[in-house]
Amino acid sequence: MSRGSVSKQKQSSPSVKNDMDKYEVIKLLGEGSFGRVYKAKVIADSSFVALKVICKGRRSNKEIIGLRRECEIQRHLHHPNIIQMLDSFETPNEIVVVTEFAQKELNTVLGKEGYLTEERASPIIWDLVSALNYLHSHRVLHRDLKPQNILIDSKNRAKLCDFGFARNMSTGTHVLTSIKGTPLYMAPELIEEQPYDYKADLWSLGCIMYELLVGAPPFCTASILHLIRLIRHEQIRWPTLVSESCVSFLKGLLQKDPLKRINWEQILNHDFVKGHILICNDSTNMPLTRALSENTLQVQEQQRKERMTNKVKSSESKVSTQDLKNNNLSSSVRNDTFIEENHPIETEEWIVFLQKSMEEVIGGELTSLTQTYLTNIIVSPLRNTNTSPKVLVYVAKLLSLPFALRGISHETKEQIKKVFLEVKLVPNLIYSSKKIMKVLDSSNDETTYKNIADLTEEDFEALECVYMLITHLVHLDNEFLSQLCDSIAVLNVYAILKSFLLICKNRLQLVMDLLAILTHVLRVFPEHFELVDRIVLSEGKSVNFVELLRHNNPLMQERTCFFLLFLGKHLPTNKVEVFWNETVRETLEALMYDSIGSVRNAADRTVEELRCKHLPANKVEVFWNETVRETLEALMYDSIGSVRNADDRTVEELRCKHLPANKVEVFWNETVRETLEALMYDSIGSVRNAADRTKLANELELPQILLFSDLNNTPNNYNEELTPIDLNPTKKVALILTSSGTTGFPKCVQLTHLNLRTTMLYAMDPNFLDLNQNESTIAFLPYFYVFGCAVSLASILSGCKSIVMEKFIPDLFLANIQKHKVTKLFVVPPILQFLVKNPMVGKFDISSVVDILCGAAVVGKELEEMVQERFKVKSVRQVYGMTELCGAAAMIPKNFQKYGSSGKVVSCTQIKVCDVANGKTLAAQEIGEIRVKGDGTMKSYLKNEEETKKAFDEEGFLKTGDLGYYDEEGYFYIVDRLKEIIKYKGFQVSPAELENLLIQHPAVKDAAVVGLPDKRAGELPLAFVVKQDQNVTEKELIRFISENVSVQKHLYGGVRFIENIPKNSSEKILRLKLQELL
């Protein structure tokens, strides 16, 4: 906040504007969850004051009333040892409190000096006793005494401040029950959740006095659970280098039993403070500092008993008997306690305590999760309306740890499960999610909820952690599932859960977990189908099952299939018709041929179940239509995972009894045959394995197919001498690899023996790859793409040591570099980002790496510099190539550096740059399409003459589809893919340039940019971003880009945050899948 910003907010209110004009803000003193504190000058007399600015945003009416109450309490306090409030006023967005200015915090003094001698500490203690005596004589409890809330003025007087937790006790009130304060200074009776009185402040004073003299509170730990154990069971070690009267006074304050703790009469007559207390004579009629009469003591004890009794009984009114009756629920939550707590909670301190507890659990100390009373403390923030989403995240993560850690015995896990059931963890987790959705500032008595769009990233992270834990628990034991069903009804969260199912595009994990939970309810407790019915099929916006089934995440597709299976299985027919329509059928039928086995199986079972129950035979033709055929053909080219292992399924289904022969002929044509034939050679994943391959081959007139699995199962009868085969290396096909399929369907690329030989030449050329017997590398790139295939073959030929990994596993990758002293790395840009951004890298010795080559996409200068700094290499040698070139056409020569360049032309290769419009060859520095010709250029696309002709120009140069240029030294630079260029108002915008810029932002983990169709501009640049820091916002990234590029390259289409960027196995961005999300 600045003076200007406050004044601007108040221009509509002259009185507030005049209030703010009295002060000149000088500097920020500090900030926290409450707001910010500024040093300011009173313009009228040049005196200094403190401005405490409290933001109203996201605070409930109840909290705002509490803030006003704090102002009201402090306004009437007038004592030299209490910070004097001078003024207060409100803006529409803030509450501003003006107080006297004190330069130092006691906490800062202790931080510098550690502890104070008794001589220096005593005046501070006397000042604090004076301040407390004044408060208690006015029936005010501070309830948050700690060094941070004690200031030291220019005359070295201690002054008490921050009355956020203060409570003015009415004359008829003798005990309180709401828990306030900071755990390190919290009295034992508060820890035990017992009623308390003014003596809780005296304990806190004792903790501060102890810290002044010793340097730390009497019980000091970062674990709240450990702190509770210490307060309960540990004896205080009293300081020895202080006077007897000092120790005596300290013992009186730090008496664990509040009934035995020193009272005000004893304090004022104690030798340590007597004669040093400043007492004002303006107390109330019944000050707390006066000894209680016999009758008052009896009333106090009666109130204490009543408060404890009411606390137990209050839960019963929270249960809806109608819900219990309607849902025929068990008793697992009927008597559960949903007591809504609303006392303030110190977010940062709770996070520190929870982090420490997590460290203890990871280290094997599981007491906090095996003792009911300790676990109850961890669970308590789930019920508090003031708990921040950050704290909920840590609570859920801590409670999830025992199920994620190895080495925990079965007996311990069973005990933890028992405790979690006792503390009603699942109902409390459900309650916390309801609490997140509640509108905090609702002005009426009716409960209202936020729109999903209003949830913050922190809200979503908390919900995801909560429901991930619930998912595990309900699958762990049916008692948790029973508690879940009861709590859904008791808390009436049907609409909330449905709203979560409507956000599949944005919060993938949350939707998948909820689908798993509801599916499990139907599987285990089918009698509760009405509960699921009320969530999914209630009035209002319908859950889009087609969208879920068509999601690009296989697990989402699989879980949706099983959910529909059990929903259809247990719901009556009239209910099934609500969601079972032609589009759902068509989508499920298409998924029966998906490339992912688990998705296929789930779709199979679902279709079989629902078809048998709801679809008569004469309706099969309704959903076996052109759309299904087109979907199947598209899925036949699917590049995610392994290529579908189902040509037997495909052919058999095409001939199944559901369709007559004349129907088969409609779509069983030459194109389908050729496509199937090409895919029988496919190298992605496992080649599809026909049930009757010989019969299929005969029917399609194809040569007999020998699978690698057959070769493995063949006896080793290789005694015959191997004789060279006479072949034409320019025509004989050696490899068939598929193109990457980033902008269209993958194509089968035929590479000859000459192509391979050319690749091997530059692979062993000392000026280029320079693979030799003295080098060692890691092979983790997929063999079915040319980069991984070429490097692996060259390693074998050159004798280079190659450590083969099944896939990229970060810690294993780094461990292999360290163990095998790897010298040369072949990587793609995402791996470079991992190497410079992930702190894990610093734990391994990677100093052996002296050469790094990167392909698949352009690397920006900034990323290259970061890699150079970390690895101390001359340069990151970029490689430009593609499957159709059997590897590379250009690369940075060894020991050369050229930022942003993809290098010089490799041997046996020619490159030219042509005008996109007319094909004319361009000069240096002119951008056009890169075209390549040479001995490494492919023979053709398999059985695709039309695409082959399109791929070459009249001079035999391959049209790469990449835009680029070369400089006067012969170095080539790739701008972007021709098909990927965004055309904004006639300007050409490179997605790669914006992507390289975005990943430089410390809060960005990964990014991809595509064009958003727009009627006026043509296309608007839009970024999909994976967050590294969950706090980053769309506006922040848009501003970051606009500050670094020209105006036509701004992100006019905005920023969308997603879980991950879809990529193929060689880490190339699948932009078609991103376009589907627009």
FENRAKA-V321004 format. One record per pair of residues at least 4 apart in sequence whose C-alpha atoms are under 6 Angstrom apart, sorted by sequence separation. I is the first residue (numbers start at 1). J is the second residue. D is the distance in Angstrom with one decimal. If there is no record, write none. Layout:
i = (I | I)
j = (J | J)
d = (D | D)
//
This chain:
i = (31 | 42 | 59 | 71 | 90 | 110 | 116 | 117 | 118 | 129 | 132 | 133 | 136 | 152 | 153 | 169 | 182 | 190 | 210 | 211 | 229 | 230 | 270 | 292 | 310 | 324 | 351 | 361 | 394 | 455 | 464 | 467 | 487 | 488 | 504 | 515 | 520 | 521 | 522 | 533 | 534 | 563 | 564 | 567 | 576 | 600 | 607 | 608 | 610 | 611 | 647 | 648 | 649 | 652 | 664 | 693 | 697 | 728 | 741 | 766 | 786 | 794 | 795 | 809 | 815 | 816 | 817 | 833 | 834 | 868 | 915 | 952 | 953 | 966 | 967 | 983 | 1014 | 1063 | 1064 | 31 | 41 | 42 | 90 | 110 | 116 | 135 | 152 | 189 | 211 | 269 | 324 | 360 | 361 | 420 | 488 | 697 | 741 | 765 | 783 | 795 | 817 | 868 | 882 | 914 | 915 | 952 | 966 | 983 | 999 | 1013 | 1014 | 1063 | 30 | 41 | 90 | 152 | 211 | 255 | 268 | 368 | 369 | 381 | 474 | 594 | 740 | 763 | 764 | 782 | 783 | 881 | 914 | 952 | 966 | 982 | 1013 | 1063 | 10 | 30 | 41 | 89 | 151 | 210 | 368 | 474 | 504 | 593 | 739 | 763 | 764 | 781 | 881 | 914 | 941 | 951 | 952 | 965 | 966 | 982 | 999 | 1012 | 1063 | 29 | 40 | 41 | 88 | 151 | 549 | 568 | 592 | 738 | 739 | 880 | 881 | 913 | 914 | 940 | 951 | 965 | 981 | 1011 | 1012 | 1042 | 1062 | 29 | 40 | 88 | 150 | 252 | 253 | 439 | 591 | 738 | 880 | 913 | 964 | 981 | 1011 | 7 | 28 | 40 | 75 | 88 | 150 | 207 | 252 | 439 | 501 | 738 | 880 | 964 | 1011 | 27 | 39 | 87 | 438 | 439 | 592 | 737 | 738 | 891 | 892 | 963 | 964 | 1010 | 1011 | 27 | 38 | 86 | 149 | 437 | 591 | 592 | 737 | 864 | 879 | 891 | 892 | 916 | 963 | 995 | 1010 | 26 | 38 | 86 | 149 | 187 | 437 | 736 | 878 | 890 | 891 | 915 | 916 | 963 | 995 | 1009 | 1038 | 26 | 37 | 85 | 736 | 878 | 890 | 914 | 962 | 963 | 976 | 1009 | 25 | 37 | 84 | 588 | 877 | 890 | 913 | 914 | 962 | 963 | 1008 | 24 | 36 | 84 | 187 | 735 | 889 | 890 | 913 | 961 | 962 | 1008 | 24 | 36 | 734 | 889 | 913 | 961 | 1007 | 23 | 35 | 177 | 733 | 734 | 991 | 1007 | 23 | 35 | 176 | 185 | 733 | 734 | 912 | 1006 | 23 | 34 | 35 | 175 | 176 | 732 | 911 | 1006 | 22 | 175 | 911 | 1005 | 1034 | 3 | 143 | 175 | 185 | 315 | 875 | 880 | 910 | 1005 | 143 | 315 | 850 | 853 | 855 | 879 | 910 | 1004 | 1005 | 142 | 315 | 729 | 730 | 776 | 778 | 779 | 852 | 853 | 854 | 855 | 878 | 909 | 910 | 933 | 1004 | 141 | 264 | 729 | 775 | 776 | 777 | 778 | 779 | 780 | 823 | 824 | 853 | 854 | 909 | 932 | 1003 | 141 | 246 | 772 | 773 | 776 | 778 | 822 | 823 | 828 | 908 | 931 | 932 | 1003 | 140 | 245 | 772 | 773 | 780 | 818 | 821 | 822 | 823 | 824 | 825 | 826 | 827 | 828 | 908 | 931 | 140 | 772 | 780 | 818 | 824 | 826 | 828 | 931 | 139 | 931 | 982 | 1022 | 139 | 930 | 1021 | 127 | 1021 | 1022 | 1024 | 1026 | 930 | 985 | 1020 | 1021 | 1022 | 1023 | 1024 | 1025 | 1026 | 929 | 930 | 984 | 1020 | 1022 | 1024 | 1026 | 124 | 760 | 929 | 984 | 1026 | 928 | 984 | 928 | 983 | 56 | 144 | 498 | 586 | 927 | 56 | 143 | 498 | 546 | 590 | 861 | 927 | 55 | 861 | 926 | 54 | 107 | 351 | 358 | 860 | 925 | 54 | 106 | 107 | 494 | 502 | 558 | 561 | 565 | 643 | 647 | 925 | 53 | 342 | 344 | 561 | 590 | 642 | 643 | 646 | 648 | 924 | 925 | 53 | 340 | 341 | 342 | 642 | 645 | 647 | 648 | 924 | 52 | 106 | 206 | 342 | 512 | 519 | 558 | 642 | 645 | 52 | 105 | 106 | 370 | 777 | 51 | 81 | 105 | 370 | 464 | 471 | 776 | 51 | 104 | 206 | 369 | 372 | 776 | 777 | 50 | 104 | 206 | 595 | 775 | 777 | 50 | 595 | 49 | 50 | 81 | 102 | 103 | 203 | 382 | 886 | 49 | 50 | 102 | 202 | 203 | 885 | 49 | 885 | 48 | 885 | 884 | 143 | 145 | 427 | 989 | 904 | 903 | 389 | 393 | 396 | 903 | 389 | 392 | 396 | 902 | 901 | 902 | 901 | 389 | 83 | 81 | 82 | 83 | 81 | 82 | 83 | 70 | 70 | 116 | 115 | 116 | 786 | 115 | 115 | 115 | 684 | 114 | 683 | 786 | 195 | 768 | 174 | 767 | 768 | 767 | 224 | 223 | 222 | 223 | 222 | 223 | 860 | 739 | 138 | 137 | 138 | 130 | 130 | 139 | 138 | 139 | 137 | 137 | 332 | 136 | 137 | 136 | 333 | 329 | 323 | 320 | 319 | 758 | 755 | 755 | 751 | 751 | 750 | 750 | 750 | 749 | 748 | 748 | 742 | 743 | 60 | 61 | 60)
j = (35 | 46 | 63 | 75 | 94 | 114 | 120 | 121 | 122 | 133 | 136 | 137 | 140 | 156 | 157 | 173 | 186 | 194 | 214 | 215 | 233 | 234 | 274 | 296 | 314 | 328 | 355 | 365 | 398 | 459 | 468 | 471 | 491 | 492 | 508 | 519 | 524 | 525 | 526 | 537 | 538 | 567 | 568 | 571 | 580 | 604 | 611 | 612 | 614 | 615 | 651 | 652 | 653 | 656 | 668 | 697 | 701 | 732 | 745 | 770 | 790 | 798 | 799 | 813 | 819 | 820 | 821 | 837 | 838 | 872 | 919 | 956 | 957 | 970 | 971 | 987 | 1018 | 1067 | 1068 | 36 | 46 | 47 | 95 | 115 | 121 | 140 | 157 | 194 | 216 | 274 | 329 | 365 | 366 | 425 | 493 | 702 | 746 | 770 | 788 | 800 | 822 | 873 | 887 | 919 | 920 | 957 | 971 | 988 | 1004 | 1018 | 1019 | 1068 | 36 | 47 | 96 | 158 | 217 | 261 | 274 | 374 | 375 | 387 | 480 | 600 | 746 | 769 | 770 | 788 | 789 | 887 | 920 | 958 | 972 | 988 | 1019 | 1069 | 17 | 37 | 48 | 96 | 158 | 217 | 375 | 481 | 511 | 600 | 746 | 770 | 771 | 788 | 888 | 921 | 948 | 958 | 959 | 972 | 973 | 989 | 1006 | 1019 | 1070 | 37 | 48 | 49 | 96 | 159 | 557 | 576 | 600 | 746 | 747 | 888 | 889 | 921 | 922 | 948 | 959 | 973 | 989 | 1019 | 1020 | 1050 | 1070 | 38 | 49 | 97 | 159 | 261 | 262 | 448 | 600 | 747 | 889 | 922 | 973 | 990 | 1020 | 17 | 38 | 50 | 85 | 98 | 160 | 217 | 262 | 449 | 511 | 748 | 890 | 974 | 1021 | 38 | 50 | 98 | 449 | 450 | 603 | 748 | 749 | 902 | 903 | 974 | 975 | 1021 | 1022 | 39 | 50 | 98 | 161 | 449 | 603 | 604 | 749 | 876 | 891 | 903 | 904 | 928 | 975 | 1007 | 1022 | 39 | 51 | 99 | 162 | 200 | 450 | 749 | 891 | 903 | 904 | 928 | 929 | 976 | 1008 | 1022 | 1051 | 40 | 51 | 99 | 750 | 892 | 904 | 928 | 976 | 977 | 990 | 1023 | 40 | 52 | 99 | 603 | 892 | 905 | 928 | 929 | 977 | 978 | 1023 | 40 | 52 | 100 | 203 | 751 | 905 | 906 | 929 | 977 | 978 | 1024 | 41 | 53 | 751 | 906 | 930 | 978 | 1024 | 41 | 53 | 195 | 751 | 752 | 1009 | 1025 | 42 | 54 | 195 | 204 | 752 | 753 | 931 | 1025 | 43 | 54 | 55 | 195 | 196 | 752 | 931 | 1026 | 43 | 196 | 932 | 1026 | 1055 | 25 | 165 | 197 | 207 | 337 | 897 | 902 | 932 | 1027 | 166 | 338 | 873 | 876 | 878 | 902 | 933 | 1027 | 1028 | 166 | 339 | 753 | 754 | 800 | 802 | 803 | 876 | 877 | 878 | 879 | 902 | 933 | 934 | 957 | 1028 | 166 | 289 | 754 | 800 | 801 | 802 | 803 | 804 | 805 | 848 | 849 | 878 | 879 | 934 | 957 | 1028 | 167 | 272 | 798 | 799 | 802 | 804 | 848 | 849 | 854 | 934 | 957 | 958 | 1029 | 167 | 272 | 799 | 800 | 807 | 845 | 848 | 849 | 850 | 851 | 852 | 853 | 854 | 855 | 935 | 958 | 168 | 800 | 808 | 846 | 852 | 854 | 856 | 959 | 168 | 960 | 1011 | 1051 | 169 | 960 | 1051 | 158 | 1052 | 1053 | 1055 | 1057 | 962 | 1017 | 1052 | 1053 | 1054 | 1055 | 1056 | 1057 | 1058 | 962 | 963 | 1017 | 1053 | 1055 | 1057 | 1059 | 158 | 794 | 963 | 1018 | 1060 | 963 | 1019 | 964 | 1019 | 93 | 181 | 535 | 623 | 964 | 94 | 181 | 536 | 584 | 628 | 899 | 965 | 94 | 900 | 965 | 94 | 147 | 391 | 398 | 900 | 965 | 95 | 147 | 148 | 535 | 543 | 599 | 602 | 606 | 684 | 688 | 966 | 95 | 384 | 386 | 603 | 632 | 684 | 685 | 688 | 690 | 966 | 967 | 96 | 383 | 384 | 385 | 685 | 688 | 690 | 691 | 967 | 96 | 150 | 250 | 386 | 556 | 563 | 602 | 686 | 689 | 97 | 150 | 151 | 415 | 822 | 97 | 127 | 151 | 416 | 510 | 517 | 822 | 98 | 151 | 253 | 416 | 419 | 823 | 824 | 98 | 152 | 254 | 643 | 823 | 825 | 99 | 644 | 99 | 100 | 131 | 152 | 153 | 253 | 432 | 936 | 100 | 101 | 153 | 253 | 254 | 936 | 101 | 937 | 101 | 938 | 938 | 201 | 204 | 487 | 1049 | 971 | 971 | 458 | 462 | 465 | 972 | 459 | 462 | 466 | 972 | 972 | 973 | 973 | 462 | 159 | 158 | 159 | 160 | 159 | 160 | 161 | 163 | 164 | 212 | 212 | 213 | 883 | 213 | 214 | 215 | 784 | 215 | 784 | 887 | 304 | 893 | 300 | 893 | 894 | 894 | 353 | 353 | 353 | 356 | 356 | 357 | 996 | 883 | 283 | 283 | 284 | 277 | 278 | 287 | 287 | 288 | 287 | 288 | 483 | 288 | 289 | 289 | 486 | 486 | 489 | 490 | 490 | 936 | 935 | 936 | 938 | 939 | 939 | 940 | 941 | 941 | 941 | 942 | 1070 | 1072 | 440 | 441 | 441)
d = (5.6 | 5.1 | 5.9 | 5.9 | 5.8 | 4.9 | 5.9 | 6.0 | 5.7 | 6.0 | 6.0 | 5.9 | 5.2 | 5.4 | 5.5 | 6.0 | 5.9 | 5.8 | 5.9 | 4.7 | 5.9 | 4.8 | 5.6 | 5.8 | 5.9 | 5.8 | 6.0 | 4.9 | 5.9 | 5.8 | 6.0 | 5.9 | 5.7 | 5.7 | 5.4 | 6.0 | 6.0 | 5.3 | 4.5 | 5.2 | 5.1 | 5.9 | 5.9 | 5.8 | 5.8 | 6.0 | 5.5 | 6.0 | 5.6 | 4.5 | 6.0 | 5.9 | 5.8 | 5.9 | 5.8 | 5.9 | 5.7 | 5.7 | 5.0 | 4.3 | 5.7 | 6.0 | 5.9 | 5.8 | 6.0 | 5.7 | 5.4 | 5.9 | 5.3 | 5.1 | 4.8 | 5.5 | 5.5 | 5.8 | 5.5 | 5.5 | 4.9 | 5.2 | 5.5 | 4.2 | 5.6 | 5.4 | 4.5 | 5.8 | 5.7 | 5.0 | 5.5 | 5.1 | 4.4 | 5.6 | 5.5 | 5.1 | 5.2 | 5.3 | 5.6 | 4.8 | 4.2 | 5.1 | 4.8 | 4.9 | 4.9 | 5.2 | 5.6 | 5.1 | 5.1 | 5.4 | 5.3 | 4.8 | 5.5 | 5.9 | 5.1 | 5.2 | 5.9 | 5.6 | 5.9 | 4.7 | 4.7 | 5.0 | 5.8 | 5.3 | 5.3 | 5.9 | 5.0 | 5.5 | 5.9 | 4.7 | 4.6 | 5.3 | 4.4 | 5.2 | 5.2 | 4.5 | 4.2 | 5.8 | 4.5 | 4.4 | 5.4 | 5.4 | 4.5 | 5.4 | 5.7 | 6.0 | 5.8 | 4.5 | 6.0 | 5.9 | 5.0 | 6.0 | 5.0 | 4.6 | 3.9 | 4.4 | 5.7 | 5.7 | 5.7 | 5.8 | 5.9 | 4.9 | 5.9 | 5.1 | 5.0 | 5.5 | 5.8 | 6.0 | 5.6 | 5.1 | 4.7 | 5.7 | 4.5 | 5.9 | 5.4 | 5.5 | 5.3 | 5.7 | 5.4 | 5.6 | 5.4 | 5.4 | 5.9 | 5.1 | 4.9 | 5.3 | 5.5 | 5.1 | 5.3 | 4.4 | 5.6 | 5.6 | 5.9 | 5.6 | 5.9 | 5.4 | 5.9 | 5.5 | 5.4 | 5.4 | 5.3 | 5.8 | 4.4 | 5.9 | 5.6 | 5.8 | 4.8 | 5.4 | 4.9 | 5.0 | 5.4 | 4.5 | 5.2 | 4.2 | 4.9 | 5.6 | 4.9 | 4.9 | 4.5 | 5.6 | 5.2 | 5.7 | 5.6 | 5.4 | 3.8 | 6.0 | 4.9 | 6.0 | 6.0 | 5.4 | 5.7 | 5.4 | 5.3 | 5.3 | 5.9 | 5.5 | 5.2 | 6.0 | 4.3 | 3.9 | 6.0 | 5.8 | 5.3 | 5.7 | 5.5 | 5.5 | 5.1 | 5.1 | 5.9 | 5.3 | 5.4 | 5.4 | 5.7 | 5.3 | 5.4 | 4.9 | 6.0 | 5.3 | 5.7 | 5.5 | 5.9 | 5.1 | 5.5 | 4.3 | 4.7 | 5.8 | 5.0 | 5.0 | 5.8 | 5.8 | 5.9 | 4.3 | 4.3 | 4.4 | 5.6 | 5.7 | 5.1 | 4.3 | 5.4 | 5.2 | 4.3 | 5.6 | 5.7 | 5.3 | 5.9 | 5.6 | 5.6 | 5.2 | 5.8 | 5.2 | 5.4 | 5.9 | 5.2 | 5.2 | 5.1 | 5.3 | 5.9 | 5.7 | 4.8 | 5.2 | 5.6 | 5.5 | 5.7 | 4.5 | 5.5 | 4.9 | 5.1 | 4.5 | 4.8 | 4.5 | 5.3 | 4.9 | 4.2 | 5.3 | 5.4 | 5.9 | 5.6 | 5.9 | 6.0 | 5.8 | 5.3 | 5.5 | 5.7 | 5.0 | 5.7 | 5.2 | 4.6 | 5.4 | 5.5 | 5.7 | 5.8 | 5.0 | 5.9 | 4.6 | 5.4 | 5.6 | 5.7 | 5.3 | 5.8 | 5.7 | 5.6 | 5.9 | 6.0 | 5.5 | 5.2 | 4.9 | 4.6 | 4.3 | 5.9 | 4.8 | 5.4 | 5.7 | 5.5 | 5.9 | 5.4 | 4.6 | 4.9 | 4.9 | 4.9 | 5.9 | 6.0 | 4.6 | 4.9 | 5.5 | 5.3 | 5.0 | 5.4 | 4.4 | 5.0 | 4.7 | 4.7 | 4.9 | 5.4 | 5.7 | 5.7 | 5.9 | 4.3 | 5.0 | 4.7 | 5.3 | 5.8 | 5.1 | 4.8 | 5.7 | 6.0 | 5.9 | 4.1 | 5.2 | 5.7 | 5.6 | 5.1 | 4.6 | 5.7 | 5.4 | 6.0 | 4.5 | 5.4 | 5.2 | 5.3 | 5.8 | 5.4 | 4.8 | 4.8 | 5.0 | 4.9 | 5.3 | 5.9 | 5.3 | 4.5 | 5.1 | 5.8 | 5.7 | 5.8 | 5.9 | 6.0 | 4.8 | 5.9 | 5.7 | 5.4 | 5.6 | 5.5 | 5.9 | 5.0 | 5.7 | 5.8 | 4.3 | 5.9 | 5.9 | 5.6 | 4.7 | 5.5 | 5.2 | 5.2 | 4.8 | 4.9 | 4.9 | 5.5 | 5.6 | 5.9 | 5.5 | 4.9 | 5.9 | 5.8 | 5.9 | 5.6 | 5.7 | 4.5 | 5.8 | 5.8 | 5.3 | 5.1 | 5.7 | 5.7 | 5.4 | 4.3 | 5.3 | 5.5 | 5.2 | 5.3 | 5.6 | 5.9 | 5.7 | 5.8 | 5.5 | 4.8 | 4.5 | 5.7 | 5.7 | 5.4 | 4.8 | 6.0 | 5.5 | 5.8 | 5.6 | 5.1 | 5.3 | 5.2 | 4.8 | 5.9 | 4.9 | 5.7 | 4.7 | 5.6 | 5.9 | 5.7 | 5.9 | 5.4 | 5.9 | 5.7 | 5.9 | 5.7 | 5.5 | 5.6 | 4.2 | 5.3 | 5.5 | 4.6 | 5.7 | 4.5 | 5.1 | 3.8 | 3.9 | 5.3 | 5.1 | 5.2 | 5.7 | 5.6 | 5.9 | 5.8 | 5.8 | 5.0 | 5.7 | 5.9 | 5.7 | 5.0 | 6.0 | 5.7 | 5.9 | 5.3 | 5.7 | 6.0 | 4.4 | 5.0 | 5.1 | 5.7 | 5.0 | 4.8 | 5.6 | 5.0 | 5.8 | 5.5 | 5.4 | 5.1 | 5.8 | 5.1 | 5.6 | 5.5 | 6.0 | 5.8 | 5.3 | 3.9 | 5.9 | 6.0 | 5.3 | 6.0 | 5.8 | 5.3 | 5.0 | 5.7 | 4.9 | 5.0 | 4.5 | 5.8 | 5.4 | 5.2 | 4.5 | 4.4 | 6.0 | 5.9 | 5.1 | 5.9 | 5.8 | 5.3 | 6.0 | 4.9 | 5.1 | 5.7 | 4.8 | 5.9 | 5.5 | 5.5 | 5.8 | 5.7 | 5.6 | 5.8 | 5.5 | 4.7 | 5.4 | 5.6 | 5.9 | 4.7 | 5.9 | 4.3 | 4.6 | 5.5 | 5.8 | 5.7 | 5.6 | 5.3 | 5.5 | 5.3 | 5.6 | 5.7 | 4.4 | 5.8 | 5.2 | 5.7 | 5.8 | 5.8 | 5.0 | 5.3 | 5.4 | 5.6 | 5.3 | 5.3 | 4.5 | 5.2 | 5.2 | 5.8 | 5.6 | 5.6 | 5.8 | 5.4 | 5.2 | 5.4 | 5.2 | 5.3 | 5.7 | 5.8 | 5.6 | 4.2 | 5.4 | 5.4 | 5.2 | 5.4 | 6.0 | 5.9 | 5.9 | 5.7 | 5.8 | 5.7 | 5.7 | 5.7 | 4.2 | 5.1 | 5.9 | 5.7 | 5.6 | 5.9 | 4.8 | 5.5 | 5.4 | 4.6 | 5.9 | 4.5 | 5.2 | 4.3)
//
